[in-house]
Amino acid sequence: MNYFPQPVARVFRGDFVESTHFGSAAVVDSEGRLLYRVGDPYLITFMRSSAKPFQAISVVESGAAREFGFTPSEIAVMAGSHSGEPKHIQAVQSILGKIGLGLEHLQCGVHPPIGDISVQEARGETMERTSYHHNCSGKHAGMLAIAVFKNLSVHDYISPDHPVQRLIKKTVSEICCYPEDKIGTGVDGCSAPNFALPLYNMALGFARLTAPNAVPREKAQAYNTVAMAMREHPDYVGGEGRFDTVLAGTRGETIISKAGAEALECFSLIDRRIGAAVKIIDGTKRALFPVCVEFLYKLGARTRTGVLDEFHRPTIQNWRGLEVGRIEPGFEIGEVDHE
């Protein structure tokens, strides 16, 4: 059957639709059954930072996490895209300290922290921006931990041919049940390899992440370690005011979520042993969270609450601060009973 992305959000300026965003989504149980879809559930795209929980699994499964005594919050920061808050920086520094490396070994680059630093700058305070502040520094510290544990080189740990990256790609293939030789590979914003695969398989991976009975016993502990770290420390997965962190604190089903660049979001709905992946086709972030909140409402995983209003139907303001428009999510979730 041929599937195509469908309209999922409309951008209003006044009473008129100015833009329309298309999207696709898949909901899959831990046994691999496609339960619900929006648009094309088999759309192939890059996981970007939504892959970080799977990349963190390799740290645990390799034995590095146990050897170096990483704490749950440190594993959560490996699986997250942190905001550069002081506690996030401290966690990354702690990981590197435990493996005997330092800031100079991180190859993620430098960008301003995701957390809002405008207040500090307005006060005339200065903030040194280093690779610690990069939202992927925890992930990179985890990759370095594997390299040190296995006595591998640390200067080229982000090379696609490095044993660390081959191990991670194998882990992604296993948890997502997608052939390793079919996984597309590209370079992520942080210079590490990233992976392209169907939304269906991303959703399956997130279902299996929190459903240990669906995986071999020897892998269940590693999956559980990462999942529990994300559950217990959502503030290290994102940061203050960030969608993944705020969502984890709202009432309803227990959810693990991880956003990725170019408007991708993946979820584990733990109580139902299902996973979901949502993609805005044009990569525009402004449509992602409204669609995700509406998606969770339609699945019954969250009830309508003021806590998520900021993400659900955000207003559009001009440079004078006038409200000139809004983003309205709207779509139907199709139930799949034949796949």
Long-range contacts (C-beta under 8 A, 24 or more apart in sequence): 3-37, 3-39, 3-40, 3-41, 3-42, 3-43, 4-39, 4-40, 5-39, 5-40, 5-43, 5-281, 6-38, 6-39, 6-331, 7-330, 7-331, 8-38, 8-39, 8-280, 8-287, 8-291, 8-329, 8-330, 8-331, 9-280, 9-287, 9-290, 9-291, 9-327, 9-328, 9-329, 9-330, 9-331, 10-327, 10-328, 10-330, 11-286, 11-287, 11-316, 11-325, 11-326, 11-327, 11-328, 12-325, 12-326, 12-327, 12-328, 13-316, 13-324, 13-325, 14-324, 14-325, 18-325, 21-280, 21-281, 21-282, 21-284, 21-287, 21-291, 22-280, 22-281, 22-282, 23-278, 23-279, 23-280, 23-281, 23-287, 23-291, 23-331, 24-199, 24-278, 24-279, 24-281, 25-199, 25-276, 25-277, 25-278, 25-279, 25-295, 25-333, 26-198, 26-199, 26-200, 26-202, 26-203, 26-276, 26-277, 27-203, 27-274, 27-275, 27-276, 27-299, 27-333, 28-200, 28-203, 28-204, 28-207, 28-274, 28-275, 28-276, 29-207, 29-272, 29-273, 29-274, 29-275, 30-204, 30-207, 30-208, 30-211, 30-213, 30-214, 30-273, 30-274, 30-275, 31-214, 32-177, 32-204, 33-339, 34-200, 34-336, 34-339, 35-274, 35-335, 35-336, 36-299, 36-333, 36-334, 36-335, 36-336, 37-333, 37-334, 37-336, 38-278, 38-295, 38-331, 38-332, 38-333, 38-334, 40-199, 41-198, 41-199, 41-200, 41-203, 41-336, 42-198, 42-199, 42-200, 43-198, 43-199, 43-279, 43-281, 44-184, 44-196, 44-197, 44-198, 45-196, 45-199, 45-262, 45-264, 45-279, 46-184, 46-186, 46-188, 46-194, 46-195, 46-196, 46-260, 46-262, 46-264, 47-172, 47-194, 47-195, 47-196, 47-197, 47-202, 47-260, 47-264, 47-266, 48-188, 48-189, 48-194, 48-260, 48-261, 48-262, 48-264, 49-81, 49-135, 49-136, 49-188, 49-258, 49-259, 49-260, 49-261, 50-202, 50-258, 50-259, 50-260, 50-264, 50-265, 50-266, 50-277, 51-172, 51-194, 51-195, 51-260, 52-78, 52-79, 52-80, 52-81, 52-136, 52-139, 52-258, 53-79, 53-206, 53-209, 53-226, 53-227, 53-230, 53-256, 53-258, 54-168, 54-171, 54-172, 54-175, 54-176, 54-205, 54-209, 55-79, 55-139, 55-142, 55-143, 55-168, 55-171, 55-172, 56-139, 56-142, 56-226, 56-229, 57-171, 57-175, 57-222, 57-223, 57-226, 58-142, 58-146, 58-164, 58-167, 58-168, 58-171, 59-142, 59-143, 59-145, 59-146, 60-221, 60-222, 60-225, 60-226, 61-171, 61-219, 61-222, 62-146, 62-149, 62-150, 62-167, 63-149, 64-142, 64-145, 64-146, 64-148, 64-149, 64-150, 65-145, 65-225, 67-149, 68-95, 68-98, 68-99, 68-145, 68-149, 69-98, 70-95, 70-98, 70-145, 72-228, 72-229, 72-232, 72-233, 73-229, 73-232, 73-233, 73-236, 74-138, 75-142, 75-225, 75-226, 75-229, 76-229, 76-230, 76-232, 76-233, 76-234, 76-236, 76-237, 77-138, 77-233, 77-236, 77-237, 78-138, 78-139, 78-141, 78-142, 79-138, 79-139, 79-226, 79-229, 79-230, 79-237, 79-258, 80-135, 80-138, 80-230, 80-236, 80-237, 80-238, 80-244, 80-258, 81-114, 81-135, 81-136, 81-237, 81-238, 81-258, 81-259, 82-114, 82-135, 82-137, 82-138, 82-236, 82-237, 82-238, 82-239, 83-113, 83-114, 83-115, 83-135, 83-238, 83-239, 83-240, 83-242, 84-112, 84-113, 84-114, 84-115, 84-117, 84-132, 84-133, 84-134, 84-135, 84-239, 85-113, 85-115, 85-239, 85-240, 87-235, 87-236, 88-138, 88-236, 88-239, 89-132, 89-133, 91-138, 91-236, 92-132, 92-137, 92-138, 92-141, 93-132, 95-138, 95-141, 95-142, 95-145, 96-141, 96-144, 98-145, 99-141, 99-144, 99-145, 99-148, 99-149, 100-148, 101-144, 101-148, 101-154, 103-130, 103-131, 103-132, 105-144, 105-154, 106-131, 106-132, 106-134, 106-137, 106-140, 106-141, 106-144, 107-131, 107-140, 107-157, 107-158, 107-191, 107-192, 108-134, 108-136, 108-137, 108-139, 108-140, 108-190, 108-191, 108-192, 109-134, 109-190, 109-191, 110-134, 111-135, 114-239, 114-242, 115-239, 115-240, 116-241, 134-190, 135-190, 136-188, 136-189, 136-190, 136-192, 138-236, 139-190, 139-192, 140-190, 140-192, 143-168, 143-192, 158-191, 158-192, 158-193, 160-185, 160-193, 165-192, 165-193, 168-193, 169-193, 169-195, 172-197, 172-205, 174-219, 175-205, 175-208, 175-209, 175-215, 175-223, 176-201, 176-202, 176-204, 176-205, 176-208, 177-201, 177-204, 177-205, 177-208, 189-261, 199-277, 199-278, 199-279, 200-277, 202-266, 202-275, 202-277, 203-266, 203-274, 203-275, 203-276, 203-277, 204-275, 205-266, 205-275, 206-256, 206-266, 206-267, 206-268, 206-275, 206-276, 206-277, 207-268, 207-273, 207-274, 207-275, 208-275, 209-256, 209-268, 209-275, 210-256, 210-268, 210-270, 210-273, 211-273, 214-273, 227-256, 227-268, 227-270, 230-256, 230-258, 231-256, 231-270, 243-289, 243-292, 243-311, 246-307, 246-308, 246-311, 247-296, 247-302, 247-308, 249-307, 250-302, 250-305, 250-307, 250-308, 251-302, 251-303, 251-305, 252-296, 252-301, 252-302, 252-303, 253-301, 253-302, 255-296, 255-301, 257-292, 259-288, 263-287, 263-288, 264-288, 265-289, 265-292, 267-292, 267-296, 269-299, 269-301, 286-314, 286-327, 287-327, 287-329, 289-314, 290-314, 290-327, 290-328, 290-329, 291-329, 291-331, 293-329, 294-329, 294-330, 294-331, 295-333, 298-333, 299-333
